[in-house]
Every structure is written in structure tokens, then in C-alpha cells.
Amino acid sequence: MLTRNRLLAGAAALAALSAIAPVSAQEPIKIGELNSYKVFSAFLDPYKKGMELAVEEVNAAGGVLGRKIEVVSRDDNGNPADAVRAGEELLTREKVAFLIGTFPSNVGLAVADFAKQKKTLFIAAEPLTDKIVWDAGNAYTFRLRTSTYMQTAMLIPDAAKLKKKRWAIVYPNYEYGQSATAAFKKLLKEKQPDVEFVAEQAPPLGKIDAGAVAQALADAKPDAIFSSLFGPDLAKFVREGSQRGLFKGVEVFDLLGGEPEYLDPLKDEAPVGWYVTGYPWYDIKTAEHKKFLDAYQAKFKDYPRLGSIVGYSTVLTAAAAIKKAGALDQEKLVAAMKGLQVGTPFGPVTFRELDHQSTMGAYVGRIGLKDGKGIMTDWRFVDGKDALPSDADVKKMRPAN
Amino acid sequence: MSFASILIQLLNGLAAASSLFLVSAGLSLIFGVTRIVNFAHGSLYMLGLYIAYSLIEMLGRTPLGFWGGVVLAALAVGLVGIVIETAVLRRIYRAPELFQLLATFAIVLVIKDAALFAWGPEDLVGPRAPGLGGAVEILGKRIPVYDLLLIAIGPLVLAIMHLLLRRTRWGALVRAATQDREMVGALGVDQAKLFTSVFFVGAVLAGLGGALQIPREPANLDLDLSVIADAFVVTVVGGLGSLGGALLAAVLIGVAKAFCIGLGFSKLTLVAEFVIMGVVLVARPYGLLGKPQAVARTAGEAPPPLSPPRWQFPVGWIAVLAVIPLLTDQYVSVVLIDIACFALFAVSLHFIMGPAGMVSFGHAAYFGLGAYAGAVLFKKAGLPMEAALLLAPFCAGLFAVVYGWFCVRLSGVYLAMLTLAFAQISWSIVFQWDALTGGSNGMVGIWPAAWLADKGVYYYVALGLCGAGIAVLWRVLFSPFGYVLRAGRDSPLRAEAIGIDVRGFQWAAFVLAGTCAGLAGAVFAFSKGSISPSVVSIGQSTDGLVMVLLGGVDTLVGPVVGAAVFTWLRDALARETDFWRAGLGLVILLIVLLFPQGLVGGLKALYARWRAA
């Protein structure tokens, strides 16, 4: 029974608690987050977990500016218009300090432009599009994730080393696939002027006719294939291609094929020997990664995906920016983001002053099989700063603000 | 292409056609008997894949486990079909035509979230068929054995269905109900049972189509919508109610796509089926093997005549809407701008769908083209923002002139599907024309002029423009032009007999509606600062339909109420729960069951009853 005494005791306990934790007496700093949780759930479910872990760690360490942080998330439904509306809501109602997040390129670009209009900091987490920091870059937008161009560039040394002449290309028919293909062709041609691109297939995203595509590629008799497929398209392509003998004696590169999100569903059919970028979480021995991995597995009883790294590092970046700025003023935050160094599970990254791109790197390696599961073997870590074009080229692409 | 390549691509096309045929056959059967456009058919296909995956994992990757899993999955999906029919659809057969579409739309949302909850977000790659995982060599090229099996299954299922329909009493009843279901009812056949059984068979076919894809397609959450569009296309190209036509159409589309890929035009596969549908429908208004649709004698009750609102009504609302921004925070204005745009969009759709009797599944074309026209005139042609905003609707109207000319030549579902074909063709051009439209990324930096930058000010402009559009459309409905449209809908024969050029008037209505939708799109684009191809997508068209049906297609203000409720619900639910899609679906289902005339229709009926009591 609830007596008056118990009530009083409870109240006293509460009072005591608030006395020893003065931080909680203050309102937390709200950070607005937008993402397409329902549309790209395979990637964004682990992403959200990564964010949660980072928020917990930041707050356990005392928060920033003496206050805790809180991430307020909104689902943008994969639709730029919905994202902009949710952004308005976060800024006007939730009074968030600034915005982070987004996944597909079109949403990322729309929110970046919205942030510019609102003169508000936006840390794009995942969009791969090169445009967000280059052609369509703006003063208020920064991007964490290694971009399409960078990941493609990381694969070029291996591709050039093979000295294969006839290349076939397959990519999902939208901006990411088109950019990856354009970057790959340009960079390989520079290294190996006699290269020939003998076939190009651009199936619609999520609707590849894998048998017909595999057959058409095989008809061109390529020595090597560059693919930027992912998700269900990749799984279908792998199965049809191997059934039809497309990959026999042919070297294959797949831009995102090593990410656990896309590699794990393939199980024992993971295509051995393919060159990929990805995330070999089981093998990375660095101290910063081990700390992250242990904490993640303890909290969620699951292993991290690449999305977890992106979500975790985005929140750490946000916290570091606030700490460095020392205030929640937008211009101070933007100034703090320039050249900001953040310690991520992939090692320290810097947000470049030149184009607001972070130097987050990626793991490059080949697909192997272990216990009926796809893994990355012979991998190496490539620092993002080594995969970017020259400063002069970047300046040419990026509009002066 | 060598002869061997041609042959192999032909086989690829045939294999791809097989599952598509199964799904389309089920859709066609259900539509024929119940007149329901089952939007959830793709979800049943997706469920077939997921359930088959789980069953095979449970039963083991043996031949028995595999085929047992496939058959059981198909039957399980059939049971889901029965549940959908008895729990939801049976209660709303007497609602206005197409209202059931709203219910099946809600079911799509619920099934999607249920699948996410049950199977998780990761793609599930199923096993190969045991014993059939290899490939055979034909003319030096390898083709999977399983593909050859699939090629055989299509015609086999067609033969079984043919026997069922021609040789059994059930089949006779189904054929009779397809031709004249009122007569079948009058002769004492239990329609409820017949409908349930048809739904079961249709769902089994969809489930089987999905389950058979296990070795070819990972189970994932995007299958439902990607399949349903294809299945609609196949059903319509083949001719509604014709199973042979469906097989023919599936093969035609499957093979055409395989050859697009084989010949190096893979980018065309984005839109190939819709181009084929457009061409077929223009040449053959009832599909390849279809017959003119039987006229349903009482598809629900005849729509009541519309009554013009009293003058106090708009004046009151304008007063309320004008003071809202003064009393609330800025976000309310943001949501109200969205609602204003969607309200005009929905009213323009209602204009052709209700009074003019032309259902459009592709109304987003004009909304989206208006939005893009505004953006292109502003960014590429360098026009001032105000000029771009005001000119954009007329660009959308120009497209409506062209598309409408073809569409008004058809009627019913065929007309609806032709509008969809034009919308998809527009979408694919917008999606791929990087230089003009920014391609898949869309365009950014479409912000209003400085004096409109404040959301509070833009709110009044949006309210004024969208309100003016709605006022024009409503005014037209009560002009002689509007009466002519309604005459053309209720009795085309009599209308023609007294000298009305029904098609000409329908065409004009189409253009007017398209122009107004374009205005809504342009206002929308400048309120967001950016646009992407999703404003031209099927999803946008569906949203419009949902808004009109939710509010009540037989009422004047229904579309506005539908737009407001739907936009507000989606905004509010997305914030409250992770499973907002299922939440939205359940709310819509509740509304559907409580108000089979739509929200406004239902409230009116309640009011009338209260007055009478």
C-alpha cells in the first residue's frame, strides 16, 4: 500500500538523486536526426543502434557543455519532401541544435539545401553522392561517410594491377550507380589507357532481370567486371551469374559487396575472390575498434554492421562539434566542424576545410568463405584522405559559397 | 546478338514471365468476379516468398522440404486471402466503386510492417531448388534448369485453371459472376461463399508465384509494390478476365525486357512494360484478348447528386485558416501548406474521377510535371520565381492535353491504367534526364523569392492559389459544363443522343484537372526548396486516390477532408511510433469499416439520421 511515509521517502530519494547529478537538472541538448528507417531498414536498423550506443557513451562521460545530448529521430520515408517537412518540425518545434542523418542521395541533397536555406549545420551521415560536398556543396553541410568516388578510387589500384583489357560494367540505374561507373571508367583509363569497356548494363534499382543481365554480360566476353549492385539486386546477380558460369575466369569487383548488410545474406554463396570494400568487423584488431565492438555486442547481443559504425560516428561527430564550438551558435558550429578531428572505430577522421568531406576510410579486400559465411580476406584499410582527388580538382567542382 | 544469345534471352524472358503470370492471373480472377482492384496482391506475393523461405528452412533443404514448403506457402497465403476477404472486403462490397482499393491499400501497409516485424529488415536469400540447382548447356550457353521448369509451370497453371473454370460447377459460377454477378445472386447462388473462394484461389496463385521465386529472388520488403505494378500491367495488357491474355502479356513483357537487356538498352527496362501497355491500350482498348467490360448494374448505390455549399461555408473556413498562423507555431503553417497543395491535388483528381467518371491511377503526372516545370523555368530558364510558379500549371496542362486525348478514348479500369502508363513514362523521363531534371537526385535550390521566404507569408500565397484552384473546380462543377460531365458519366448514351460531345467535354475536364494538379505541384515544389522524381511516382498517384476515397468520392468537400486527414495522420503517426505504416493502415481500415462512404459521406449520413430521429 502506498502510504504517506513511502511517498515522502520516495520524494526524498528523488531529491537526493537530483542533488548528486546536477547535469540532469538541465535540459539536454537536442540533435535532430532524419532517416529513411522504413525504406532502407537493413542498413538503418544497425545505424540506429550505433547512434544509441554513442549517445549513451557521450552522456556517461558527462555530456557536452555540461549538458546531456538527446537525438530526436524522424522517419523521412525515403522522400525528400517529407524530409524537408520533418526538418522544419525538428527546427521549429523540437528546437534542435542542428540536423544530422539521411541515407539516399536525393534526400541528403534536399536536406543539405534546406540546411543552407535555414543557415543551420547539417552533418550528412550516409548519402554516398559526390555532389553533396562537391557540385552541390554548401557552407552548412558536412558529410561523414566515405563517398562513391572515394570507395571507387580505393578499388582502382587492384583493378589496374590485374592488367585486364576488356571490362564489363553493371550498375543500378540511378545517381549512385552512374557516378560509380563514371568514376571507375575515368580513373581506370588514367592508369591503364588501353582499357576497353565492352558492355554496360543499367538495370533499375531493386528490379534487376538477373538472368538476362548475366547472359548479356557473358556475351560480351569480358576479362573483368565492375559492379556497383547491392542488396537484393546483388544477391540475384551473384546466383544467376554463378549458375550461368559468368564468373568463371573473370575477375569481379563490387563496390559495396563486403558490407555485412549485403554480404551476410548471401551465406555460403558469397562469391569467393571478388574485390570489394566493406567492413570485416570480426578481424579488426585496433584498440578503438575493439572498444566499440565490445560495447556494441554487450549492449545489443548482435554484431555491428557498417551502418552501426556510421550511426555511432555521426553522433560522436555531433558531440565533438558542440564541444569544440563551445556554444550552439550555428556559425560557431560550422567553424568548429572545419578541420574537426573525431575518433571513430575506424580511427581518427578529419572534416576537411576544403570541401567538408570527412577523411573516413574503408576496408578493401576480397571475399572469402569461412564456416559457410562470406567474410573479407586479405583486407587492408585505406585512409579516406588518400582516395580523394587533388585540391585543385575539388576547388573546380565545388561552388564558391 | 548471335542466334544462341537470342534463344537464351528468349528463354530468360519466358522464365521471368512465369511468376508474373501467376500473380496476374490471380489479380484478374479476383477483379473479374468481385470488381475489386486488389492493391494488396503484390503483398500476397511477397508473403508467399517469406513464408516459403521459413517453411523450407524448417522442413529442410530436401526436394520434399522445398516443394512441400512451396505448396504450403501458397496455401497459407490463400488463408490470408480468406481472412482479408471475410474480415474486411465483405463488409464494403456495397460501397462506391473503387472504395475497396482504399481498404487493400491499408492492407498493403499492414502486411509490410507485419513482415518487417516477423522476418526482420535483412534480405533473405532462399535455397536453390534441390536437384535443380545446376544449369544445362544449350548451344554452348548455360541456362539454369530451374528456369526451364518455370517456363513449363506457366502454361501448366493456365491449363489447370482452364479446366477448373470450364469443367467444374465452381468454374461455371465464376464465369457467370464475371459476366453478371447480380444475376448470379438472383438465381440463389451464395455470393459470399463464391467471393471468398475466388479470393482464396487468387491469393493462392499470388502466393505460389512468390514461393516459386525462392531460388531466384531474395525475400525483401520492396517486393510488394514492385510486383503489383507489373501485375496490373500484365492483367490489363492481356485483357481483364482473360487468363490466356495474361499469359500472353506476361510473355510479351518478359521477352521484351530480356531483349532490351540483350541488345544493350538496359535503361529502357525501367519503363518497358508501361510503354507496351500504352501502345496496346491505344491500339486495342480492351487489351490483347479482353472483351468490353460487362456493365455492373448496381456497383454500390448510384452516386447522389452533388449539392453546392452555402456561401457561409467557404467564408467561415477562409476566416479560420487566415488566423491560424497568428495563433500557432510555424510548423502548423508548414503542415497546412502541404495540406493545401494536397487538397487541390485531391480535388482535381476528384473532379475527373467523381463527376466526370474517369478514374486516374496516374494523376501524379500532372502534379509532378507542374512541380518540375516550376523548377525548370526557375532554375534553367532563369525566370523570376513568381513567373515560374504561375506558368508551371500551364505546362502541366499541355501534357494533360496530349495524354488526355488518348485517355478519354477508353473507359473504366483501362482508362485508369492508360493514365498510369503515361505517368510512368513521364516519371522515367524525369528520372533519367540528368541534364534537365537532375535525374534521380532531383533539383535543389528552388526557394521562393525573398518576400515569400517566410513560411507565414508563403502560407497565405499557398492558401490563396490552392484555394482559388479549388474554387474554380467547384464552380465549374455547378456550371453547365459540370452538368454535362455528370450526364456523360451517368448515361453516356443519352448524353450523346442529345448531341453532347462527351469525349470532347471529358478531354476538356482532363486538361482543367491536369492544370490544377500542376498548380498544386508548383506550389508544393517552392515550399520544399527541392523536388525529386518521387513527386511523379506511383506512390504520389496512390496518395491522391487514397485522399479522395478516404474523404468520400461522392461528396464535394470529401477530397479536401481526405487530404487533410491523411497528411495530418501520416505526419503525426510517423513521429509517435516506429511501426507508423501499420498504424496508418489500421486507422484507414477502421475508417473504411466505419464509414464505407468515406469520412464526409459517413458523417453526412450520421447527421441525416440524427436530424431524422
HADDOCK unambig.tbl for C-alpha pairs under 7 A between the chains (distance, minus, plus):
assign (segid A and resid 41 and name CA) (segid B and resid 121 and name CA) 5.28 0.50 0.50
assign (segid A and resid 42 and name CA) (segid B and resid 121 and name CA) 4.67 0.50 0.50
assign (segid A and resid 42 and name CA) (segid B and resid 122 and name CA) 4.82 0.50 0.50
assign (segid A and resid 74 and name CA) (segid B and resid 575 and name CA) 6.34 0.50 0.50
assign (segid A and resid 75 and name CA) (segid B and resid 574 and name CA) 6.45 0.50 0.50
assign (segid A and resid 79 and name CA) (segid B and resid 534 and name CA) 6.92 0.50 0.50
assign (segid A and resid 80 and name CA) (segid B and resid 531 and name CA) 6.96 0.50 0.50
assign (segid A and resid 80 and name CA) (segid B and resid 532 and name CA) 6.86 0.50 0.50
assign (segid A and resid 81 and name CA) (segid B and resid 528 and name CA) 6.10 0.50 0.50
assign (segid A and resid 81 and name CA) (segid B and resid 531 and name CA) 6.93 0.50 0.50
assign (segid A and resid 84 and name CA) (segid B and resid 528 and name CA) 6.29 0.50 0.50
assign (segid A and resid 88 and name CA) (segid B and resid 331 and name CA) 6.60 0.50 0.50
assign (segid A and resid 89 and name CA) (segid B and resid 331 and name CA) 5.73 0.50 0.50
assign (segid A and resid 92 and name CA) (segid B and resid 330 and name CA) 6.61 0.50 0.50
assign (segid A and resid 92 and name CA) (segid B and resid 331 and name CA) 6.24 0.50 0.50
assign (segid A and resid 93 and name CA) (segid B and resid 331 and name CA) 6.84 0.50 0.50
assign (segid A and resid 105 and name CA) (segid B and resid 441 and name CA) 6.44 0.50 0.50
assign (segid A and resid 106 and name CA) (segid B and resid 441 and name CA) 4.33 0.50 0.50
assign (segid A and resid 106 and name CA) (segid B and resid 442 and name CA) 6.55 0.50 0.50
assign (segid A and resid 106 and name CA) (segid B and resid 532 and name CA) 6.83 0.50 0.50
assign (segid A and resid 110 and name CA) (segid B and resid 444 and name CA) 6.08 0.50 0.50
assign (segid A and resid 110 and name CA) (segid B and resid 530 and name CA) 5.68 0.50 0.50
assign (segid A and resid 113 and name CA) (segid B and resid 444 and name CA) 6.36 0.50 0.50
assign (segid A and resid 113 and name CA) (segid B and resid 445 and name CA) 6.31 0.50 0.50
assign (segid A and resid 114 and name CA) (segid B and resid 529 and name CA) 6.85 0.50 0.50
assign (segid A and resid 174 and name CA) (segid B and resid 440 and name CA) 5.60 0.50 0.50
assign (segid A and resid 175 and name CA) (segid B and resid 440 and name CA) 5.92 0.50 0.50
assign (segid A and resid 175 and name CA) (segid B and resid 441 and name CA) 6.59 0.50 0.50
assign (segid A and resid 201 and name CA) (segid B and resid 264 and name CA) 6.87 0.50 0.50
assign (segid A and resid 201 and name CA) (segid B and resid 266 and name CA) 5.64 0.50 0.50
assign (segid A and resid 202 and name CA) (segid B and resid 266 and name CA) 5.42 0.50 0.50
assign (segid A and resid 202 and name CA) (segid B and resid 267 and name CA) 5.59 0.50 0.50
assign (segid A and resid 203 and name CA) (segid B and resid 266 and name CA) 5.82 0.50 0.50
assign (segid A and resid 203 and name CA) (segid B and resid 267 and name CA) 6.30 0.50 0.50
assign (segid A and resid 203 and name CA) (segid B and resid 269 and name CA) 6.91 0.50 0.50
assign (segid A and resid 204 and name CA) (segid B and resid 270 and name CA) 5.56 0.50 0.50
assign (segid A and resid 211 and name CA) (segid B and resid 12 and name CA) 6.26 0.50 0.50
assign (segid A and resid 212 and name CA) (segid B and resid 9 and name CA) 6.04 0.50 0.50
assign (segid A and resid 212 and name CA) (segid B and resid 12 and name CA) 5.90 0.50 0.50
assign (segid A and resid 212 and name CA) (segid B and resid 258 and name CA) 5.49 0.50 0.50
assign (segid A and resid 212 and name CA) (segid B and resid 261 and name CA) 6.40 0.50 0.50
assign (segid A and resid 212 and name CA) (segid B and resid 262 and name CA) 6.76 0.50 0.50
assign (segid A and resid 213 and name CA) (segid B and resid 261 and name CA) 6.17 0.50 0.50
assign (segid A and resid 216 and name CA) (segid B and resid 261 and name CA) 6.68 0.50 0.50
assign (segid A and resid 216 and name CA) (segid B and resid 262 and name CA) 5.05 0.50 0.50
assign (segid A and resid 232 and name CA) (segid B and resid 123 and name CA) 6.63 0.50 0.50
assign (segid A and resid 232 and name CA) (segid B and resid 218 and name CA) 5.85 0.50 0.50
assign (segid A and resid 235 and name CA) (segid B and resid 218 and name CA) 6.99 0.50 0.50
assign (segid A and resid 236 and name CA) (segid B and resid 216 and name CA) 6.36 0.50 0.50
assign (segid A and resid 236 and name CA) (segid B and resid 217 and name CA) 6.08 0.50 0.50
assign (segid A and resid 243 and name CA) (segid B and resid 134 and name CA) 6.33 0.50 0.50
assign (segid A and resid 243 and name CA) (segid B and resid 135 and name CA) 6.09 0.50 0.50
assign (segid A and resid 243 and name CA) (segid B and resid 144 and name CA) 6.22 0.50 0.50
assign (segid A and resid 244 and name CA) (segid B and resid 135 and name CA) 6.72 0.50 0.50
assign (segid A and resid 244 and name CA) (segid B and resid 142 and name CA) 4.96 0.50 0.50
assign (segid A and resid 244 and name CA) (segid B and resid 143 and name CA) 5.85 0.50 0.50
assign (segid A and resid 244 and name CA) (segid B and resid 144 and name CA) 6.81 0.50 0.50
assign (segid A and resid 265 and name CA) (segid B and resid 123 and name CA) 6.15 0.50 0.50
assign (segid A and resid 265 and name CA) (segid B and resid 124 and name CA) 6.01 0.50 0.50
assign (segid A and resid 265 and name CA) (segid B and resid 125 and name CA) 5.98 0.50 0.50
assign (segid A and resid 266 and name CA) (segid B and resid 125 and name CA) 6.37 0.50 0.50
